[in-house]
Amino acid sequence: MKKMILLAAGICGVFGLGYVSGAGAASKNHVFELRTYTTPDGKLDDLNARFRNHTLKIFEKHGMKNVVYGVPSEGPTSKNTLIYLLQHDSRDAAKASWDKFRTDADWVKARTASEVNGKLTTKVESVFLEPTDYSPMK
């Protein structure tokens, strides 16, 4: 668990540095969503393929900004965990985006096709983050 917390902190640091270097700009009203997906054994590559080939584009279509995606670099979670960060205009915007995403025909088709041999996740966790007043990215 300690390694997962360190990984999450590292991801937050990575996205913060990207914004400091001019890769993007966020207002103080934006919120971020840190999501952690756990897969069944042997399914992480399939989950990554679904994100790479479909999910990111569909997120953007529904107003979610893709910030960073990563897997733990060591330990048992490196074989079954995907962690990523999204930017939303607000919590209300996040809810509206997720509602549209879940019913999007392209998403339903991609999910169905990718799960012909079984579900790709066993656990999904979501934490909303608001930048602190001292965050390099606000």
Secondary structure as UniProt FT lines:
FT   HELIX           2..20
FT   TURN            21..22
FT   TURN            28..29
FT   STRAND          31..38
FT   TURN            41..42
FT   HELIX           44..50
FT   HELIX           51..55
FT   HELIX           56..61
FT   TURN            62..63
FT   STRAND          65..70
FT   HELIX           76..79
FT   STRAND          81..88
FT   HELIX           91..103
FT   HELIX           105..114
FT   TURN            115..117
FT   STRAND          123..129
FT   TURN            133..134
//
